[in-house]
Amino acid sequence: MSQNQAVRQATPRHYLMCRPTYFDVTYAINAWMDPAKPVDTDLAIEQWEGLRRLYLEHGHTVDLIEPVAGLPDMVFSANGATVVDDRVLVARFRHRERVPEAASYQEWFAARGYRGVHSAEYVNEAEGDYMVLGDRVLAGTGFRTDPRAHAELQRTLGRPVVTLTLVDPRFYHLDTALAVLSDTEIMYYPGAFSAESLTTLRELYPDAILVDEDDAETFGLNAVSDGRAVFLPHTATVLADRLRDRGFEPVGVDLSELLKAGGSVKCCTLEIRHQPRA
């Protein structure tokens, strides 16, 4: 059976999200942010609620972490921690505006009894730069995450880590340039990566979906897959067609207001991967 004919199976997922109660763009820490442009917080909340409903309708569990006043980017929960087999590595943010978010994630996981909740020594922005698939983690660096953090991640979570270097400031996190579709499949925008990293990706994933610049710029790669449904910005229409060709079910989402801060579907979604039960 070819990939195009594969019968896709969804797996129930556990996500952590943060309501954008205090969302705003009051500073610029990436190429997409412009404090001079007005932000509609009510619209951001409405769009975010739409994404949460979609996850619930598709059978996924969604927990919420309480938003904190003065932390407008906390809606981007993917940056808060990386969780594998109930072991948690809490982020250490590069920019001072986001540094206080880490304490909230540390407290959330500790209060719920997760074992091995670790505070990072080196700067890492969690699932913004860490893509878990199968027994491997693809780890980004170049703009946010310190490359030394990759070895720390491997020690803490017990998964081999593959380093990938980002070179285009529009794609400042790995989750803006690459998305995981299944335990063995990815899609990515080649223009976001160094030549060495492209060689690595081609060797590891020769059948990956290669995304064009237009769909990458609409944040089409800031997507979440449950193995069948792929939640992605509704404007990434060419990519949606390519996903259908591979047997996936693209689910378009409008998070245009949150995109003003340089985030979309994946940025709003921290996946909690539990220890397999006997």
QUIKA-V375238 format. One line per field, one symbol per residue. ss: DSSP state (A for helix, B for strand, O for the rest). Layout:
BEGIN
ss->???
END
This chain:
BEGIN
ss->OOAAAOOOOOOOOBBBBOOOOOOOOOOOOOOOOOOOOOOOAAAAAAAAAAAAAAAAAOOOBBBBOOOOOOOAAAAOAAAOBBBBOOBBBBOBOOOAAAAOAAAAAAAAAAAOOOOOBBBOOOOBOAAAOBBBBOOBBBBBBOOOOOOAAAAAAAAAAOOBBBBBBBOOOOOOOAAAOBBBOOOOOBBBOAAABOAAAAAAAAAAOOOOBBOOAAAAAOOOOOOBBOOOBBBBBOOOAAAAAAAAAOOOBBBBBOOOOAAAAOOOOAAAOBBBOOOOOO
END
